[in-house]
Amino acid sequence: MNTVVPSECKVVLLAGGTSGEREISIASGKGAQQALQEAGFDVTWIDPADKNDLKRLIEEHFDVAFLCLHGKMGEDGTVQGMLELLGIPYTCSGVLSSAIAMDKAKSKVFYELAGIPTPPSVTLTREEGYDVEKVLRTVGTPCVVKPATEGSALGVTIVEDPLPLKAVIDETFEIDRLVLVEKFVDGTEVTAAVLGNDQPEALPVIKIVPMGEFYDFDSKYAPGGSQHICPAPLEEELTAVIQDYAARAHRALGCSGVSRSDFIIDAEGVPWILETNTIPGMTATSLLPDAAKARGMSFPGLCTKLIEFALE
């Protein structure tokens, strides 16, 4: 379906917010704002952390909201719900799919139903307590401990030996009431973005070469923190499998507009899905613009396409 964007389309760009990814959200917003203006859009910046800014969503007319919010209170369905009430179309996924994708533990249920390999894991709740020996029997070591509802690898720890596991889990509970302990998969890190609503299409796969131990917060956002190789130097058949899994994840989670799923390819060549991002980054070092560029799509063209999907 081809959607005609109104020539005088007023875009409200939401960036900033109150999550631990605020600064990255602002950086994404600046990148998207420049691209949207280059594409000819009238752009108004609103920071949901400012209540007076939020009032403008009610008091002023906007044709579409362009979301550059990352993490809680932005990528988890909360802002999407507000925009639904206000009747403002918005980029990226809806309320339910945003909430599910933000929860790494719940996402795994949908991956498994869709036949996408995902590492074995245990989900722990702060209030319920846990048996560390039972956790070890399920995932073993090395394993990965991560907050279940945070993004950008915030609070993610690789645990090599059984002894410190309990201490790491307890520290992670200070970040999130839900903690995911996942079997560590050693291998090549790749990511695949998907564009579309009813007929999603995967973009070229990107191989990520982090400068650190793994693709952590600094690797994602610090200049020189990682190298992106796009298209990834993989066999054609494996590339097609990863793109298929990314599109399946997009559909299984009910995503719309855009999503980006991260994978680890193990020594046997099996790609394991780790998570799906419903609002991928739009910074100078972000993966989605790189993948779109490899497809021949400019940054302004990508942003225009996201608005078209929002208005379908």
C-alpha positions as CSV (number, residue, x, y, z in Angstrom):
1,M,0.0,0.0,0.0
2,N,1.4,3.4,-1.0
3,T,0.5,6.2,1.3
4,V,0.7,9.8,0.1
5,V,2.2,12.1,2.8
6,P,0.4,15.5,2.9
7,S,2.7,18.2,1.5
8,E,2.2,20.3,4.7
9,C,2.6,17.4,7.1
10,K,3.2,18.6,10.6
11,V,5.5,16.2,12.4
12,V,5.9,16.2,16.2
13,L,9.2,14.5,17.1
14,L,9.2,12.9,20.6
15,A,12.7,12.5,22.1
16,G,14.4,12.6,25.5
17,G,12.0,11.2,28.1
18,T,12.9,9.8,31.5
19,S,14.5,6.5,30.9
20,G,18.1,5.5,31.4
21,E,18.5,5.9,27.7
22,R,17.5,9.6,27.7
23,E,20.8,10.9,26.2
24,I,20.7,8.4,23.5
25,S,17.1,9.3,22.7
26,I,18.1,12.9,22.4
27,A,20.9,12.0,20.0
28,S,18.5,9.9,18.0
29,G,16.1,12.8,17.9
30,K,18.7,15.2,16.6
31,G,19.6,12.8,13.8
32,A,16.0,12.2,12.8
33,Q,15.1,15.9,13.1
34,Q,17.8,16.8,10.6
35,A,16.8,14.0,8.2
36,L,13.1,15.0,8.4
37,Q,13.9,18.6,7.8
38,E,16.0,17.6,4.8
39,A,13.0,15.7,3.5
40,G,10.9,18.9,3.8
41,F,8.9,18.2,6.9
42,D,7.8,20.8,9.4
43,V,9.2,19.3,12.7
44,T,8.3,20.3,16.3
45,W,10.4,18.8,19.1
46,I,8.7,17.6,22.2
47,D,10.4,16.1,25.3
48,P,8.0,13.9,27.3
49,A,10.0,14.6,30.4
50,D,8.6,18.1,30.3
51,K,4.9,18.3,31.2
52,N,4.5,21.6,29.5
53,D,5.8,20.0,26.3
54,L,3.3,17.2,26.7
55,K,0.4,19.7,26.9
56,R,1.3,20.9,23.4
57,L,0.2,17.5,22.1
58,I,-3.3,18.3,23.2
59,E,-3.3,22.0,22.4
60,E,-1.7,22.0,19.0
61,H,-2.4,20.1,15.8
62,F,0.0,17.5,14.5
63,D,-0.4,15.1,11.6
64,V,2.0,12.4,12.8
65,A,4.3,11.7,15.7
66,F,7.9,10.5,15.0
67,L,9.1,8.5,17.9
68,C,12.8,8.6,19.0
69,L,12.2,7.4,22.6
70,H,14.2,4.5,23.9
71,G,13.7,2.5,27.0
72,K,10.9,2.7,29.6
73,M,8.2,5.3,29.4
74,G,8.7,5.6,25.7
75,E,9.5,2.3,23.9
76,D,7.2,0.2,26.2
77,G,3.8,1.2,24.9
78,T,3.1,4.0,27.4
79,V,3.6,7.0,25.0
80,Q,1.9,5.0,22.3
81,G,-1.2,4.6,24.5
82,M,-1.3,8.4,25.0
83,L,-1.0,9.1,21.3
84,E,-3.8,6.6,20.7
85,L,-6.0,8.5,23.1
86,L,-5.1,11.8,21.3
87,G,-5.7,10.4,17.9
88,I,-2.2,11.1,16.6
89,P,-0.8,8.5,14.2
90,Y,2.8,7.6,15.2
91,T,5.8,5.8,13.8
92,C,6.9,2.3,14.9
93,S,4.8,-0.3,16.8
94,G,1.6,-0.1,18.7
95,V,0.8,-0.4,22.4
96,L,0.7,-4.1,22.8
97,S,3.6,-5.0,20.6
98,S,5.8,-2.3,22.1
99,A,5.1,-3.6,25.6
100,I,5.8,-7.2,24.6
101,A,9.0,-6.5,22.7
102,M,10.3,-4.4,25.6
103,D,10.0,-7.4,27.9
104,K,12.8,-9.8,26.8
105,A,11.3,-12.7,28.8
106,K,7.8,-12.4,27.2
107,S,9.3,-11.9,23.7
108,K,11.0,-15.3,24.0
109,V,7.6,-17.0,24.3
110,F,6.6,-15.4,20.9
111,Y,9.9,-16.3,19.3
112,E,9.5,-20.0,20.3
113,L,5.9,-20.0,19.0
114,A,7.2,-18.6,15.7
115,G,9.9,-21.3,15.5
116,I,12.8,-18.9,16.0
117,P,15.8,-20.3,18.0
118,T,16.4,-18.3,21.2
119,P,18.8,-19.3,24.0
120,P,17.5,-21.2,27.0
121,S,16.7,-18.9,29.9
122,V,15.2,-18.4,33.4
123,T,13.1,-15.4,34.3
124,L,13.3,-14.3,38.0
125,T,11.0,-11.9,39.9
126,R,12.4,-9.8,42.7
127,E,9.5,-10.4,45.0
128,E,9.5,-14.2,44.6
129,G,13.0,-15.3,45.4
130,Y,14.9,-17.9,43.5
131,D,17.1,-21.0,43.7
132,V,20.5,-20.2,42.2
133,E,21.3,-23.9,41.8
134,K,18.1,-24.5,39.8
135,V,19.1,-21.5,37.6
136,L,22.5,-23.1,37.0
137,R,21.0,-26.4,36.1
138,T,18.9,-24.7,33.4
139,V,21.4,-22.3,31.8
140,G,24.8,-23.3,33.2
141,T,27.9,-21.0,32.9
142,P,28.9,-18.9,31.2
143,C,25.5,-17.2,31.2
144,V,24.2,-13.7,30.7
145,V,22.3,-11.8,33.4
146,K,20.2,-8.9,32.1
147,P,17.3,-6.7,33.2
148,A,14.2,-8.0,31.4
149,T,12.7,-4.7,30.6
150,E,15.7,-2.4,29.9
151,G,17.3,-1.7,26.5
152,S,20.7,-0.7,25.1
153,A,22.4,-3.5,27.0
154,L,21.9,-1.5,30.3
155,G,22.8,-3.7,33.2
156,V,23.9,-6.7,31.1
157,T,26.6,-8.9,32.7
158,I,28.3,-12.0,31.4
159,V,28.9,-14.4,34.3
160,E,31.8,-16.9,33.6
161,D,31.7,-18.9,36.8
162,P,28.9,-20.1,39.1
163,L,30.2,-18.5,42.3
164,P,29.4,-14.8,41.5
165,L,26.0,-15.5,39.9
166,K,23.8,-14.8,42.9
167,A,25.6,-11.5,43.6
168,V,25.2,-10.4,40.0
169,I,21.5,-11.4,40.0
170,D,20.8,-9.4,43.2
171,E,22.6,-6.4,41.7
172,T,20.5,-6.6,38.6
173,F,17.3,-6.6,40.7
174,E,18.3,-3.1,41.7
175,I,17.7,-2.1,38.1
176,D,14.6,-4.1,37.3
177,R,12.1,-6.3,39.2
178,L,12.4,-8.9,36.4
179,V,15.7,-10.4,35.6
180,L,16.5,-12.7,32.7
181,V,19.3,-15.3,33.1
182,E,20.2,-16.7,29.7
183,K,22.6,-19.3,28.4
184,F,25.6,-17.5,26.9
185,V,26.0,-18.2,23.2
186,D,29.5,-17.5,21.9
187,G,29.7,-16.4,18.3
188,T,29.2,-13.6,15.7
189,E,26.8,-10.8,16.5
190,V,24.5,-9.7,13.7
191,T,21.4,-7.6,13.5
192,A,18.5,-7.5,10.9
193,A,16.1,-4.6,10.5
194,V,12.6,-5.0,9.1
195,L,10.5,-2.4,7.4
196,G,6.7,-2.6,6.8
197,N,3.3,-3.2,8.3
198,D,1.4,-6.1,6.8
199,Q,4.1,-7.2,4.4
200,P,7.4,-6.6,6.3
201,E,10.7,-6.8,4.4
202,A,14.1,-7.4,6.0
203,L,16.9,-5.0,5.1
204,P,20.5,-6.3,4.6
205,V,22.0,-8.0,7.6
206,I,24.7,-6.2,9.6
207,K,27.7,-7.9,11.3
208,I,28.7,-6.1,14.5
209,V,32.3,-6.2,15.6
210,P,32.3,-4.7,19.2
211,M,35.6,-3.3,20.4
212,G,34.8,-4.6,24.0
213,E,33.9,-8.0,25.3
214,F,30.4,-7.8,23.8
215,Y,28.0,-5.4,22.2
216,D,27.4,-3.4,25.4
217,F,26.2,0.2,26.0
218,D,29.6,1.8,25.1
219,S,30.0,-0.4,22.0
220,K,26.6,0.7,20.8
221,Y,27.0,4.5,21.3
222,A,30.6,5.5,21.9
223,P,32.5,6.7,18.7
224,G,34.6,3.8,17.6
225,G,32.9,1.4,20.0
226,S,32.0,-1.0,17.3
227,Q,32.4,-1.7,13.6
228,H,29.3,-2.3,11.4
229,I,29.9,-4.4,8.3
230,C,26.9,-4.2,5.9
231,P,26.0,-6.4,4.2
232,A,27.4,-8.9,6.6
233,P,29.9,-11.3,5.0
234,L,27.8,-14.4,5.4
235,E,26.7,-17.2,3.1
236,E,23.6,-16.3,1.1
237,E,21.6,-19.1,2.7
238,L,22.4,-18.0,6.2
239,T,21.7,-14.4,5.4
240,A,18.2,-15.5,4.1
241,V,17.6,-17.5,7.3
242,I,18.4,-14.5,9.5
243,Q,16.2,-12.1,7.4
244,D,13.4,-14.7,7.6
245,Y,13.7,-14.9,11.4
246,A,13.7,-11.1,11.7
247,A,10.6,-10.8,9.6
248,R,9.0,-13.7,11.6
249,A,9.8,-11.9,14.9
250,H,8.3,-8.7,13.5
251,R,5.1,-10.5,12.7
252,A,5.0,-12.6,15.8
253,L,5.3,-9.6,18.1
254,G,2.8,-7.6,16.1
255,C,5.3,-4.9,15.1
256,S,4.6,-2.2,12.6
257,G,6.7,0.3,10.6
258,V,10.1,-0.9,11.7
259,S,11.8,-3.3,14.0
260,R,15.4,-4.5,14.4
261,S,16.2,-8.0,15.8
262,D,19.6,-8.9,17.3
263,F,21.2,-12.4,16.8
264,I,24.2,-14.4,17.8
265,I,25.5,-17.0,15.2
266,D,27.1,-19.9,17.0
267,A,30.0,-22.1,15.9
268,E,27.5,-24.5,14.1
269,G,26.1,-21.6,12.1
270,V,22.8,-21.4,14.0
271,P,21.4,-17.9,14.5
272,W,19.9,-17.3,18.0
273,I,17.6,-14.4,18.5
274,L,18.3,-12.2,21.5
275,E,15.8,-9.4,21.4
276,T,13.7,-7.1,19.1
277,N,13.9,-3.3,19.2
278,T,10.7,-1.5,18.2
279,I,12.3,1.9,18.1
280,P,15.8,1.4,16.7
281,G,18.4,4.2,17.2
282,M,18.7,7.0,14.8
283,T,22.2,8.3,15.9
284,A,25.2,8.7,13.6
285,T,26.4,5.3,14.8
286,S,23.0,3.5,14.7
287,L,22.4,0.3,12.8
288,L,19.1,1.0,11.1
289,P,20.3,3.9,8.9
290,D,23.3,1.8,8.0
291,A,21.1,-1.1,6.8
292,A,18.8,1.3,4.9
293,K,21.8,2.9,3.2
294,A,23.0,-0.6,2.1
295,R,19.5,-1.0,0.5
296,G,20.0,2.3,-1.4
297,M,17.8,4.4,0.9
298,S,18.9,7.7,2.3
299,F,18.4,8.8,5.9
300,P,15.7,11.3,4.8
301,G,14.2,8.7,2.6
302,L,14.1,6.2,5.5
303,C,12.4,8.7,7.8
304,T,9.8,9.5,5.1
305,K,9.1,5.8,4.7
306,L,8.5,5.5,8.5
307,I,6.0,8.3,8.3
308,E,4.3,6.7,5.3
309,F,3.9,3.4,7.4
310,A,2.5,5.4,10.3
311,L,-0.2,7.0,8.1
312,E,-1.3,3.8,6.4
